[in-house]
Amino acid sequence: MKGVIAVQIISNEKRYRHELKYEIPYSDYIAMRSRLKAVMRPDPHAGPDGKYRIRSVYFDNSDDKALREKTDGIGQREKFRIRFYNDDLSYITLEKKIKDGYLCLKYDAEITDTEFRKILDGDISFMRGSENDLVKEFYAKMRFQRLKPRVLVSYEREPYIYKAGNVRITFDSKIKTSVYRRDLLADGVSDIIATDTPAYMLLEIKYDSFLPEIIQDIIQTPGLRQEAFSKYGASRRFG
């Protein structure tokens, strides 16, 4: 994800987006991808194979607040994560994701490799004086809600975009997890499959106020059922 410019958060510029998730067999993925390629274009940040790897460190407190809100079906909830791409630590983002049913809102802020490592080590005092509102909020919640790194989630993503409706469709695969440990960045990542159906793909559809009819037609597949799948929730089964 080199070359991406992170913009400081201005809350009144953010809007909720629809987010739909489906687990689909590989055969449906092949057929759907073929149809999507005819009308959508690959994300320009993807590699030559149309994919990139995502790794996210998720944060929760000792009471598993974020996990319990998910498993209990709480409609409005939030979680924090730090994300990087293709094992490249030159671009790292702190993200806060807010969910309200099938609507989602995401704030992000770029942080440095050094800041990332400090956060993982519990050295968070530098965030207190940040000019970025998200960084300051994260500092407060690490202090007073006792947020800490809980798990590392990794997967491959194949993304497509469509201008009308600001549609983004992604296929996620090889979803893996590694229980958090302080030296995970030093020694590389040792992880295991996080899902019960590793041969399946996770289809995610995000859009603003409407989903164009042409996209609706493309994704129609017999037996397609909307899921409430959580990569964080699936990964926490192991610790």
Secondary structure as UniProt FT lines:
FT   TURN            2..3
FT   HELIX           11..13
FT   STRAND          17..24
FT   HELIX           26..36
FT   TURN            37..39
FT   STRAND          41..42
FT   TURN            44..45
FT   TURN            48..49
FT   STRAND          52..60
FT   TURN            62..63
FT   HELIX           65..71
FT   TURN            72..73
FT   STRAND          76..85
FT   TURN            86..87
FT   STRAND          88..100
FT   TURN            101..102
FT   STRAND          103..111
FT   HELIX           113..120
FT   TURN            121..122
FT   HELIX           125..129
FT   HELIX           133..144
FT   STRAND          148..162
FT   HELIX           164..166
FT   STRAND          167..179
FT   TURN            182..183
FT   HELIX           184..187
FT   STRAND          192..193
FT   TURN            198..199
FT   STRAND          201..207
FT   HELIX           213..219
FT   TURN            222..223
FT   STRAND          226..227
FT   HELIX           231..235
FT   HELIX           236..238
//
